[in-house]
Amino acid sequence: MANRTQKLPESVAGKYYVDKTCIDCDLCRQTAPANFSRNAEASYSFVSKQPQTLEEGKLCAQAKLECPVDSIGDDGED
């Protein structure tokens, strides 16, 4: 389960975030490419844009559900 106190600094404010347990597997970036980006230097993903449409929200929820190490959280601000 993602830990908000370990949220990566690049993750924009809002409902979804990625914490420091990310293993850079690319699943979230492939599932919701409009919302997740990669820090290539440090090798991890982060939320670059909060979902703005119902479809983006569904894709972010899917990425969270499928994250193999539970690095994506959704208990942030709405």
Secondary structure, DSSP 8 states (H G I E B T S, - for coil): ---GGGB-TTS-SSS-EEBTT----SHHHHHSTTTEEEETTTTEEEE-S---SHHHHHHHHHHHHH-TT--EE--S--
